[in-house]
Amino acid sequence: MLFTALDTSIPEQYGVFNLFGDGLASASVFLIDTNGEIVWKSVGLNYTHQVEASEIIEQVEKLK
């Protein structure tokens, strides 16, 4: 399936579209297991939100 820059269906499905009334997807990171379940997420508090790579690696290590 091909998505365009204007396709909001995925951010809407994950509940991260237009959280701040700006018409944008919030900066977010999701870890999804092999069963398709979200096992960890970080949803941005504002447009500058970033997750450190070390935090993501730590969460992935916990899944082992």
C-alpha positions as CSV (number, residue, x, y, z in Angstrom):
1,M,0.0,0.0,0.0
2,L,1.4,3.4,-0.9
3,F,0.8,6.4,1.4
4,T,1.2,10.0,0.5
5,A,2.3,12.9,2.7
6,L,-1.3,13.9,3.1
7,D,-2.5,10.4,4.2
8,T,-3.5,10.7,7.8
9,S,-5.0,7.2,8.2
10,I,-2.1,5.7,10.0
11,P,-1.5,8.5,12.6
12,E,-5.3,8.5,13.2
13,Q,-5.3,4.7,13.8
14,Y,-2.6,5.2,16.4
15,G,-4.3,8.1,18.0
16,V,-1.5,10.6,17.4
17,F,-3.1,12.8,14.6
18,N,-4.0,16.4,15.4
19,L,-3.5,16.1,19.2
20,F,-2.6,19.8,19.5
21,G,-5.1,21.0,16.9
22,D,-2.4,21.7,14.4
23,G,-3.5,19.1,11.7
24,L,-0.2,17.2,12.1
25,A,0.8,13.8,13.5
26,S,2.5,14.1,16.9
27,A,6.1,12.9,17.0
28,S,5.7,9.3,18.2
29,V,7.5,6.0,18.6
30,F,5.8,2.7,18.9
31,L,7.3,-0.8,19.5
32,I,5.1,-3.5,18.2
33,D,5.6,-7.2,19.0
34,T,5.3,-10.1,16.6
35,N,1.6,-10.5,17.5
36,G,1.0,-6.9,16.3
37,E,0.4,-5.6,19.8
38,I,1.8,-2.2,20.9
39,V,4.2,-3.1,23.8
40,W,5.7,0.4,24.3
41,K,5.0,3.9,23.0
42,S,6.2,7.4,23.4
43,V,3.8,10.1,22.2
44,G,5.1,13.6,21.8
45,L,4.1,16.2,24.2
46,N,4.8,18.9,21.6
47,Y,6.3,19.3,18.1
48,T,9.9,19.2,19.5
49,H,9.5,15.9,21.3
50,Q,12.3,13.4,20.7
51,V,13.1,10.0,22.2
52,E,16.7,9.2,22.8
53,A,18.0,6.2,20.9
54,S,19.2,4.8,24.3
55,E,15.6,4.8,25.6
56,I,14.4,2.9,22.5
57,I,17.2,0.4,22.8
58,E,16.4,-0.1,26.5
59,Q,12.8,-0.8,25.7
60,V,13.7,-3.3,23.0
61,E,16.1,-5.1,25.4
62,K,13.2,-5.5,27.8
63,L,11.3,-7.4,25.2
64,K,13.9,-10.2,25.0
